[in-house]
Amino acid sequence: MFDHLSANYELGLILYVFTYIFLCIPIAYIFFHLRKEKRKQDKRLDEKR
């Protein structure tokens, strides 16, 4: 009984980690992409001055 519970717990933990990875990678990618774009815009504004 306890062994079955531990197997379910492991499965849930693996699912949780996968969900975390799949959610975090796109968010991190978008975050860094936006920061890079903002830096480009700042450089353009500096050139205009």
PQR file of N, CA, C, O and H, with PARSE charges and radii, in Angstrom:
ATOM      1  N   MET A   1       0.847  -1.207   0.000 -0.4000 1.5000
ATOM      2  CA  MET A   1       0.000   0.000   0.000 -0.0000 2.0000
ATOM      3  C   MET A   1       0.886   1.261   0.000  0.5500 1.7000
ATOM      4  O   MET A   1       0.684   2.168  -0.808 -0.5500 1.4000
ATOM      5  N   PHE A   2       1.854   1.305   0.904 -0.4000 1.5000
ATOM      6  CA  PHE A   2       2.741   2.463   0.989 -0.0000 2.0000
ATOM      7  C   PHE A   2       3.609   2.571  -0.279  0.5500 1.7000
ATOM      8  O   PHE A   2       3.902   3.667  -0.756 -0.5500 1.4000
ATOM      9  H   PHE A   2       2.018   0.568   1.560  0.4000 1.0000
ATOM     10  N   ASP A   3       4.010   1.401  -0.812 -0.4000 1.5000
ATOM     11  CA  ASP A   3       4.829   1.363  -2.023 -0.0000 2.0000
ATOM     12  C   ASP A   3       4.060   1.985  -3.203  0.5500 1.7000
ATOM     13  O   ASP A   3       4.635   2.717  -4.007 -0.5500 1.4000
ATOM     14  H   ASP A   3       3.772   0.511  -0.424  0.4000 1.0000
ATOM     15  N   HIS A   4       2.779   1.689  -3.295 -0.4000 1.5000
ATOM     16  CA  HIS A   4       1.924   2.227  -4.358 -0.0000 2.0000
ATOM     17  C   HIS A   4       1.809   3.757  -4.220  0.5500 1.7000
ATOM     18  O   HIS A   4       1.840   4.489  -5.209 -0.5500 1.4000
ATOM     19  H   HIS A   4       2.311   1.094  -2.642  0.4000 1.0000
ATOM     20  N   LEU A   5       1.677   4.210  -2.980 -0.4000 1.5000
ATOM     21  CA  LEU A   5       1.567   5.644  -2.698 -0.0000 2.0000
ATOM     22  C   LEU A   5       2.854   6.359  -3.120  0.5500 1.7000
ATOM     23  O   LEU A   5       2.810   7.446  -3.697 -0.5500 1.4000
ATOM     24  H   LEU A   5       1.651   3.615  -2.176  0.4000 1.0000
ATOM     25  N   SER A   6       3.999   5.737  -2.826 -0.4000 1.5000
ATOM     26  CA  SER A   6       5.293   6.332  -3.148 -0.0000 2.0000
ATOM     27  C   SER A   6       5.489   6.386  -4.672  0.5500 1.7000
ATOM     28  O   SER A   6       6.075   7.339  -5.186 -0.5500 1.4000
ATOM     29  H   SER A   6       4.035   4.854  -2.357  0.4000 1.0000
ATOM     30  N   ALA A   7       5.005   5.377  -5.387 -0.4000 1.5000
ATOM     31  CA  ALA A   7       5.094   5.367  -6.849 -0.0000 2.0000
ATOM     32  C   ALA A   7       4.249   6.499  -7.425  0.5500 1.7000
ATOM     33  O   ALA A   7       4.682   7.186  -8.350 -0.5500 1.4000
ATOM     34  H   ALA A   7       4.529   4.603  -4.970  0.4000 1.0000
ATOM     35  N   ASN A   8       3.054   6.697  -6.890 -0.4000 1.5000
ATOM     36  CA  ASN A   8       2.179   7.787  -7.326 -0.0000 2.0000
ATOM     37  C   ASN A   8       2.810   9.143  -7.021  0.5500 1.7000
ATOM     38  O   ASN A   8       2.702  10.081  -7.811 -0.5500 1.4000
ATOM     39  H   ASN A   8       2.702   6.140  -6.138  0.4000 1.0000
ATOM     40  N   TYR A   9       3.461   9.234  -5.881 -0.4000 1.5000
ATOM     41  CA  TYR A   9       4.112  10.470  -5.468 -0.0000 2.0000
ATOM     42  C   TYR A   9       5.236  10.815  -6.442  0.5500 1.7000
ATOM     43  O   TYR A   9       5.382  11.966  -6.853 -0.5500 1.4000
ATOM     44  H   TYR A   9       3.548   8.472  -5.239  0.4000 1.0000
ATOM     45  N   GLU A  10       6.034   9.797  -6.809 -0.4000 1.5000
ATOM     46  CA  GLU A  10       7.128   9.995  -7.771 -0.0000 2.0000
ATOM     47  C   GLU A  10       6.583  10.452  -9.111  0.5500 1.7000
ATOM     48  O   GLU A  10       7.132  11.368  -9.723 -0.5500 1.4000
ATOM     49  H   GLU A  10       5.915   8.862  -6.475  0.4000 1.0000
ATOM     50  N   LEU A  11       5.514   9.831  -9.572 -0.4000 1.5000
ATOM     51  CA  LEU A  11       4.892  10.190 -10.851 -0.0000 2.0000
ATOM     52  C   LEU A  11       4.404  11.631 -10.816  0.5500 1.7000
ATOM     53  O   LEU A  11       4.604  12.388 -11.766 -0.5500 1.4000
ATOM     54  H   LEU A  11       5.068   9.087  -9.074  0.4000 1.0000
ATOM     55  N   GLY A  12       3.763  12.003  -9.713 -0.4000 1.5000
ATOM     56  CA  GLY A  12       3.279  13.370  -9.548 -0.0000 2.0000
ATOM     57  C   GLY A  12       4.419  14.375  -9.540  0.5500 1.7000
ATOM     58  O   GLY A  12       4.316  15.452 -10.126 -0.5500 1.4000
ATOM     59  H   GLY A  12       3.601  11.389  -8.941  0.4000 1.0000
ATOM     60  N   LEU A  13       5.503  14.013  -8.871 -0.4000 1.5000
ATOM     61  CA  LEU A  13       6.680  14.876  -8.795 -0.0000 2.0000
ATOM     62  C   LEU A  13       7.293  15.076 -10.179  0.5500 1.7000
ATOM     63  O   LEU A  13       7.659  16.195 -10.540 -0.5500 1.4000
ATOM     64  H   LEU A  13       5.586  13.137  -8.395  0.4000 1.0000
ATOM     65  N   ILE A  14       7.406  13.990 -10.958 -0.4000 1.5000
ATOM     66  CA  ILE A  14       7.943  14.056 -12.324 -0.0000 2.0000
ATOM     67  C   ILE A  14       7.059  14.940 -13.191  0.5500 1.7000
ATOM     68  O   ILE A  14       7.553  15.784 -13.938 -0.5500 1.4000
ATOM     69  H   ILE A  14       7.108  13.081 -10.665  0.4000 1.0000
ATOM     70  N   LEU A  15       5.741  14.742 -13.086 -0.4000 1.5000
ATOM     71  CA  LEU A  15       4.786  15.558 -13.841 -0.0000 2.0000
ATOM     72  C   LEU A  15       4.921  17.029 -13.464  0.5500 1.7000
ATOM     73  O   LEU A  15       4.901  17.904 -14.330 -0.5500 1.4000
ATOM     74  H   LEU A  15       5.339  14.057 -12.478  0.4000 1.0000
ATOM     75  N   TYR A  16       5.057  17.293 -12.177 -0.4000 1.5000
ATOM     76  CA  TYR A  16       5.194  18.665 -11.672 -0.0000 2.0000
ATOM     77  C   TYR A  16       6.442  19.327 -12.236  0.5500 1.7000
ATOM     78  O   TYR A  16       6.399  20.475 -12.676 -0.5500 1.4000
ATOM     79  H   TYR A  16       5.073  16.583 -11.474  0.4000 1.0000
ATOM     80  N   VAL A  17       7.561  18.595 -12.222 -0.4000 1.5000
ATOM     81  CA  VAL A  17       8.836  19.118 -12.732 -0.0000 2.0000
ATOM     82  C   VAL A  17       8.726  19.401 -14.229  0.5500 1.7000
ATOM     83  O   VAL A  17       9.179  20.444 -14.699 -0.5500 1.4000
ATOM     84  H   VAL A  17       7.596  17.662 -11.865  0.4000 1.0000
ATOM     85  N   PHE A  18       8.119  18.466 -14.984 -0.4000 1.5000
ATOM     86  CA  PHE A  18       7.952  18.672 -16.423 -0.0000 2.0000
ATOM     87  C   PHE A  18       7.095  19.893 -16.711  0.5500 1.7000
ATOM     88  O   PHE A  18       7.418  20.698 -17.585 -0.5500 1.4000
ATOM     89  H   PHE A  18       7.751  17.618 -14.602  0.4000 1.0000
ATOM     90  N   THR A  19       6.001  20.027 -15.970 -0.4000 1.5000
ATOM     91  CA  THR A  19       5.116  21.183 -16.149 -0.0000 2.0000
ATOM     92  C   THR A  19       5.882  22.468 -15.865  0.5500 1.7000
ATOM     93  O   THR A  19       5.766  23.445 -16.605 -0.5500 1.4000
ATOM     94  H   THR A  19       5.739  19.374 -15.260  0.4000 1.0000
ATOM     95  N   TYR A  20       6.662  22.463 -14.791 -0.4000 1.5000
ATOM     96  CA  TYR A  20       7.465  23.624 -14.402 -0.0000 2.0000
ATOM     97  C   TYR A  20       8.436  24.006 -15.521  0.5500 1.7000
ATOM     98  O   TYR A  20       8.567  25.177 -15.876 -0.5500 1.4000
ATOM     99  H   TYR A  20       6.756  21.669 -14.190  0.4000 1.0000
ATOM    100  N   ILE A  21       9.119  22.984 -16.071 -0.4000 1.5000
ATOM    101  CA  ILE A  21      10.093  23.227 -17.148 -0.0000 2.0000
ATOM    102  C   ILE A  21       9.378  23.782 -18.384  0.5500 1.7000
ATOM    103  O   ILE A  21       9.829  24.763 -18.976 -0.5500 1.4000
ATOM    104  H   ILE A  21       9.013  22.032 -15.782  0.4000 1.0000
ATOM    105  N   PHE A  22       8.262  23.152 -18.773 -0.4000 1.5000
ATOM    106  CA  PHE A  22       7.552  23.589 -19.982 -0.0000 2.0000
ATOM    107  C   PHE A  22       6.977  24.993 -19.831  0.5500 1.7000
ATOM    108  O   PHE A  22       6.856  25.720 -20.817 -0.5500 1.4000
ATOM    109  H   PHE A  22       7.896  22.355 -18.292  0.4000 1.0000
ATOM    110  N   LEU A  23       6.622  25.380 -18.612 -0.4000 1.5000
ATOM    111  CA  LEU A  23       6.113  26.741 -18.393 -0.0000 2.0000
ATOM    112  C   LEU A  23       7.253  27.753 -18.299  0.5500 1.7000
ATOM    113  O   LEU A  23       7.128  28.877 -18.787 -0.5500 1.4000
ATOM    114  H   LEU A  23       6.720  24.789 -17.811  0.4000 1.0000
ATOM    115  N   CYS A  24       8.354  27.362 -17.677 -0.4000 1.5000
ATOM    116  CA  CYS A  24       9.434  28.317 -17.399 -0.0000 2.0000
ATOM    117  C   CYS A  24      10.274  28.645 -18.617  0.5500 1.7000
ATOM    118  O   CYS A  24      10.692  29.791 -18.783 -0.5500 1.4000
ATOM    119  H   CYS A  24       8.455  26.450 -17.281  0.4000 1.0000
ATOM    120  N   ILE A  25      10.533  27.659 -19.480 -0.4000 1.5000
ATOM    121  CA  ILE A  25      11.386  27.905 -20.647 -0.0000 2.0000
ATOM    122  C   ILE A  25      10.786  28.990 -21.550  0.5500 1.7000
ATOM    123  O   ILE A  25      11.501  29.932 -21.892 -0.5500 1.4000
ATOM    124  H   ILE A  25      10.193  26.728 -19.345  0.4000 1.0000
ATOM    125  N   PRO A  26       9.497  28.906 -21.956 -0.5600 1.5000
ATOM    126  CA  PRO A  26       8.947  29.974 -22.791  0.2800 2.0000
ATOM    127  C   PRO A  26       8.921  31.326 -22.087  0.5500 1.7000
ATOM    128  O   PRO A  26       9.186  32.353 -22.712 -0.5500 1.4000
ATOM    129  N   ILE A  27       8.605  31.337 -20.801 -0.4000 1.5000
ATOM    130  CA  ILE A  27       8.557  32.598 -20.047 -0.0000 2.0000
ATOM    131  C   ILE A  27       9.952  33.222 -20.005  0.5500 1.7000
ATOM    132  O   ILE A  27      10.101  34.423 -20.228 -0.5500 1.4000
ATOM    133  H   ILE A  27       8.390  30.503 -20.294  0.4000 1.0000
ATOM    134  N   ALA A  28      10.967  32.416 -19.722 -0.4000 1.5000
ATOM    135  CA  ALA A  28      12.350  32.913 -19.679 -0.0000 2.0000
ATOM    136  C   ALA A  28      12.769  33.411 -21.057  0.5500 1.7000
ATOM    137  O   ALA A  28      13.410  34.455 -21.174 -0.5500 1.4000
ATOM    138  H   ALA A  28      10.845  31.440 -19.541  0.4000 1.0000
ATOM    139  N   TYR A  29      12.409  32.665 -22.102 -0.4000 1.5000
ATOM    140  CA  TYR A  29      12.758  33.053 -23.473 -0.0000 2.0000
ATOM    141  C   TYR A  29      12.145  34.397 -23.828  0.5500 1.7000
ATOM    142  O   TYR A  29      12.823  35.278 -24.356 -0.5500 1.4000
ATOM    143  H   TYR A  29      11.888  31.816 -22.008  0.4000 1.0000
ATOM    144  N   ILE A  30      10.853  34.551 -23.536 -0.4000 1.5000
ATOM    145  CA  ILE A  30      10.149  35.807 -23.835 -0.0000 2.0000
ATOM    146  C   ILE A  30      10.783  36.951 -23.039  0.5500 1.7000
ATOM    147  O   ILE A  30      11.005  38.038 -23.573 -0.5500 1.4000
ATOM    148  H   ILE A  30      10.302  33.835 -23.107  0.4000 1.0000
ATOM    149  N   PHE A  31      11.070  36.699 -21.766 -0.4000 1.5000
ATOM    150  CA  PHE A  31      11.655  37.712 -20.897 -0.0000 2.0000
ATOM    151  C   PHE A  31      12.991  38.215 -21.455  0.5500 1.7000
ATOM    152  O   PHE A  31      13.213  39.423 -21.546 -0.5500 1.4000
ATOM    153  H   PHE A  31      10.889  35.816 -21.332  0.4000 1.0000
ATOM    154  N   PHE A  32      13.875  37.287 -21.826 -0.4000 1.5000
ATOM    155  CA  PHE A  32      15.187  37.678 -22.349 -0.0000 2.0000
ATOM    156  C   PHE A  32      15.055  38.340 -23.711  0.5500 1.7000
ATOM    157  O   PHE A  32      15.783  39.284 -24.020 -0.5500 1.4000
ATOM    158  H   PHE A  32      13.694  36.307 -21.752  0.4000 1.0000
ATOM    159  N   HIS A  33      14.125  37.847 -24.530 -0.4000 1.5000
ATOM    160  CA  HIS A  33      13.899  38.421 -25.864 -0.0000 2.0000
ATOM    161  C   HIS A  33      13.427  39.870 -25.740  0.5500 1.7000
ATOM    162  O   HIS A  33      13.901  40.745 -26.464 -0.5500 1.4000
ATOM    163  H   HIS A  33      13.534  37.080 -24.279  0.4000 1.0000
ATOM    164  N   LEU A  34      12.501  40.115 -24.828 -0.4000 1.5000
ATOM    165  CA  LEU A  34      11.986  41.477 -24.631 -0.0000 2.0000
ATOM    166  C   LEU A  34      13.085  42.396 -24.104  0.5500 1.7000
ATOM    167  O   LEU A  34      13.182  43.551 -24.518 -0.5500 1.4000
ATOM    168  H   LEU A  34      12.117  39.404 -24.240  0.4000 1.0000
ATOM    169  N   ARG A  35      13.913  41.886 -23.192 -0.4000 1.5000
ATOM    170  CA  ARG A  35      15.005  42.694 -22.636 -0.0000 2.0000
ATOM    171  C   ARG A  35      15.995  43.079 -23.731  0.5500 1.7000
ATOM    172  O   ARG A  35      16.491  44.204 -23.772 -0.5500 1.4000
ATOM    173  H   ARG A  35      13.834  40.948 -22.855  0.4000 1.0000
ATOM    174  N   LYS A  36      16.276  42.111 -24.626 -0.4000 1.5000
ATOM    175  CA  LYS A  36      17.196  42.379 -25.726 -0.0000 2.0000
ATOM    176  C   LYS A  36      16.614  43.438 -26.664  0.5500 1.7000
ATOM    177  O   LYS A  36      17.322  44.344 -27.104 -0.5500 1.4000
ATOM    178  H   LYS A  36      15.873  41.197 -24.592  0.4000 1.0000
ATOM    179  N   GLU A  37      15.321  43.315 -26.966 -0.4000 1.5000
ATOM    180  CA  GLU A  37      14.644  44.291 -27.838 -0.0000 2.0000
ATOM    181  C   GLU A  37      14.683  45.678 -27.208  0.5500 1.7000
ATOM    182  O   GLU A  37      14.918  46.672 -27.895 -0.5500 1.4000
ATOM    183  H   GLU A  37      14.746  42.579 -26.609  0.4000 1.0000
ATOM    184  N   LYS A  38      14.452  45.741 -25.898 -0.4000 1.5000
ATOM    185  CA  LYS A  38      14.440  47.022 -25.182 -0.0000 2.0000
ATOM    186  C   LYS A  38      15.827  47.665 -25.261  0.5500 1.7000
ATOM    187  O   LYS A  38      15.943  48.878 -25.433 -0.5500 1.4000
ATOM    188  H   LYS A  38      14.261  44.934 -25.340  0.4000 1.0000
ATOM    189  N   ARG A  39      16.870  46.853 -25.136 -0.4000 1.5000
ATOM    190  CA  ARG A  39      18.229  47.359 -25.204 -0.0000 2.0000
ATOM    191  C   ARG A  39      18.498  47.954 -26.597  0.5500 1.7000
ATOM    192  O   ARG A  39      19.131  49.003 -26.719 -0.5500 1.4000
ATOM    193  H   ARG A  39      16.776  45.867 -24.996  0.4000 1.0000
ATOM    194  N   LYS A  40      18.014  47.275 -27.634 -0.4000 1.5000
ATOM    195  CA  LYS A  40      18.170  47.779 -29.001 -0.0000 2.0000
ATOM    196  C   LYS A  40      17.473  49.134 -29.151  0.5500 1.7000
ATOM    197  O   LYS A  40      18.022  50.058 -29.752 -0.5500 1.4000
ATOM    198  H   LYS A  40      17.500  46.423 -27.535  0.4000 1.0000
ATOM    199  N   GLN A  41      16.269  49.245 -28.603 -0.4000 1.5000
ATOM    200  CA  GLN A  41      15.510  50.498 -28.675 -0.0000 2.0000
ATOM    201  C   GLN A  41      16.252  51.608 -27.933  0.5500 1.7000
ATOM    202  O   GLN A  41      16.293  52.746 -28.401 -0.5500 1.4000
ATOM    203  H   GLN A  41      15.823  48.495 -28.115  0.4000 1.0000
ATOM    204  N   ASP A  42      16.830  51.288 -26.793 -0.4000 1.5000
ATOM    205  CA  ASP A  42      17.594  52.282 -26.021 -0.0000 2.0000
ATOM    206  C   ASP A  42      18.788  52.770 -26.829  0.5500 1.7000
ATOM    207  O   ASP A  42      19.096  53.962 -26.818 -0.5500 1.4000
ATOM    208  H   ASP A  42      16.796  50.364 -26.413  0.4000 1.0000
ATOM    209  N   LYS A  43      19.463  51.863 -27.532 -0.4000 1.5000
ATOM    210  CA  LYS A  43      20.601  52.245 -28.363 -0.0000 2.0000
ATOM    211  C   LYS A  43      20.143  53.173 -29.493  0.5500 1.7000
ATOM    212  O   LYS A  43      20.808  54.162 -29.798 -0.5500 1.4000
ATOM    213  H   LYS A  43      19.212  50.895 -27.541  0.4000 1.0000
ATOM    214  N   ARG A  44      19.011  52.849 -30.106 -0.4000 1.5000
ATOM    215  CA  ARG A  44      18.472  53.679 -31.186 -0.0000 2.0000
ATOM    216  C   ARG A  44      18.153  55.085 -30.661  0.5500 1.7000
ATOM    217  O   ARG A  44      18.427  56.077 -31.336 -0.5500 1.4000
ATOM    218  H   ARG A  44      18.470  52.045 -29.858  0.4000 1.0000
ATOM    219  N   LEU A  45      17.583  55.166 -29.478 -0.4000 1.5000
ATOM    220  CA  LEU A  45      17.241  56.466 -28.878 -0.0000 2.0000
ATOM    221  C   LEU A  45      18.507  57.270 -28.605  0.5500 1.7000
ATOM    222  O   LEU A  45      18.526  58.486 -28.793 -0.5500 1.4000
ATOM    223  H   LEU A  45      17.360  54.361 -28.930  0.4000 1.0000
ATOM    224  N   ASP A  46      19.563  56.594 -28.163 -0.4000 1.5000
ATOM    225  CA  ASP A  46      20.832  57.280 -27.910 -0.0000 2.0000
ATOM    226  C   ASP A  46      21.421  57.847 -29.203  0.5500 1.7000
ATOM    227  O   ASP A  46      21.963  58.952 -29.220 -0.5500 1.4000
ATOM    228  H   ASP A  46      19.548  55.606 -28.010  0.4000 1.0000
ATOM    229  N   GLU A  47      21.303  57.063 -30.295 -0.4000 1.5000
ATOM    230  CA  GLU A  47      21.828  57.502 -31.586 -0.0000 2.0000
ATOM    231  C   GLU A  47      21.074  58.735 -32.095  0.5500 1.7000
ATOM    232  O   GLU A  47      21.666  59.631 -32.696 -0.5500 1.4000
ATOM    233  H   GLU A  47      20.863  56.166 -30.282  0.4000 1.0000
ATOM    234  N   LYS A  48      19.761  58.767 -31.845 -0.4000 1.5000
ATOM    235  CA  LYS A  48      18.941  59.896 -32.301 -0.0000 2.0000
ATOM    236  C   LYS A  48      19.358  61.195 -31.607  0.5500 1.7000
ATOM    237  O   LYS A  48      19.330  62.263 -32.217 -0.5500 1.4000
ATOM    238  H   LYS A  48      19.280  58.039 -31.356  0.4000 1.0000
ATOM    239  N   ARG A  49      19.739  61.102 -30.351 -0.4000 1.5000
ATOM    240  CA  ARG A  49      20.209  62.282 -29.604 -0.0000 2.0000
ATOM    241  C   ARG A  49      21.538  62.703 -30.204  0.5500 1.7000
ATOM    242  O   ARG A  49      22.140  63.675 -29.749 -0.5500 1.4000
ATOM    243  H   ARG A  49      19.762  60.234 -29.855  0.4000 1.0000
TER
END
